Each structure stands twice: as C-alpha cells, then as structure tokens.
Amino acid sequence: LLSRPANPTCVAPARVAGAGTVSATWLAGDIGAPAAPGSTTVASGRYTVRGSGADIWGTRDAFHFTRRQLTGDGDVVARVASLSPTDAWAKAGVMVRASLAADSPFALMLVTPGGNGGSFQYRTTAGGTAGPPNSADRVSLVPRWVKVSRRGNAVSGSLSADGVAWTSVGTVTLPLASTAYVGLAVTSHVDGVLATGVFENVTVSPATPAAVLAAGTVGS
C-alpha cells in the first residue's frame, strides 16, 4: 500500500492497485470480488467513488468501500451529489459494517440514481440475507443527504434534502464490536461496469476528524 501524509493542503495524486490509503484515517478498497476494480479520488473535500459489483444485497456484497474505523457511538453524514445511472438499483450511501468480509452484517442508508429513491437496507447476521424487501421510498432523489447513526448495537438511517431537517427511515440491531467500519459505499448493480458516486460534506463524529485532502486517488 502507498501511505500518505496527513497534510490538509497538499497531497500529490497517486494510484494504488486494488486498495489504498486515502489519508491518515481513510482507506479504500473493494468488498467481495467485483469484476471491475473500483477507486476513490479526493479533491477539495469531494469524494468521487467508483464502484462495480452485482449489488449490496442477498447473502454477499460486491462494491467499493471508502472507509475508516469508528469506536463507540457516532454519526456518518454525507451529501450524495450525483450517481451515474448504471442501473435503477445502483447504490451510493453511508454504511456501518461489522467487518470487511463480503457476507458481513451492515446497515446502509442509500440513494439510487432514479425512481427507486432512497432506502435503508441491512444484514443482521453474517451470511444472512439482506433486507428489507420493498424498502424503496421512490421520492428521495439525488442530490440527497444521507446519515447513519450508531448507538450501541442500534444503527439508524436518515435522509435529508438540505442537511438540516432529517427524516428517520429505520433502525436495526447489529452484532457490532466496539469498533466498526464506517464510510462511503458505491455499487453499480452491473458487475464489470463502474458507477460513479460523488460525495460532499462528509463527516464522521465523534471520531477524530479526518484530514481534508486537496487531491488524491486510491484504487485501480
């Protein structure tokens, strides 16, 4: 892996095959085995995440995950500015995940590029089937703010049009250790084709704030 200095104003662009270091606190890589390797590019606080994969669903996931670790309770917030329409169920959102295994428990507050809108989806046991079915709200169109909040083993998902007024979508109980993975997830829902999700105003709290990079690229 190529390590990077945590310099908030000057980071030289670089590319790392398969996975890489975005900053002192952020990493990026594929979960599962997408046919097309993904990547993450950061410029002036904007995260451009490119991910392939069949889906984040069923018993195993395939997507690109820009992530960090969060110990204890906290919130992950981002504005999904755009998502390329590779499929009606292409997904971009913020995630809490128990591990980096393809069949890990997770909770994902996501948006899609079209009429399916937003959805709060999750897997409650390792190797279990993700759900819930028919969870699309069909009204939350991109751009949209997304949030996941952890309080103990309870994880909730929320949506907002402006980042101020939030609507709670759902809550699920997950088997999480004290430290879990959190971050930005993108799947194209068409394995071998890359979808591009652009995230802005990314925050993780109350963890130590991540460095805001001027530029940098990880992935392949």
PyMOL commands that set and color helices and strands:
alter all, ss='L'
color gray80, all
select strands_A, chain A and resi 19-21+27-31+39-43+46-51+56-57+60-61+63-71+74-83+91-97+106-111+118-123+144-151+154-160+167-173+179-187+195-205+215-219
alter strands_A, ss='S'
color yellow, strands_A
deselect
rebuild
show_as cartoon
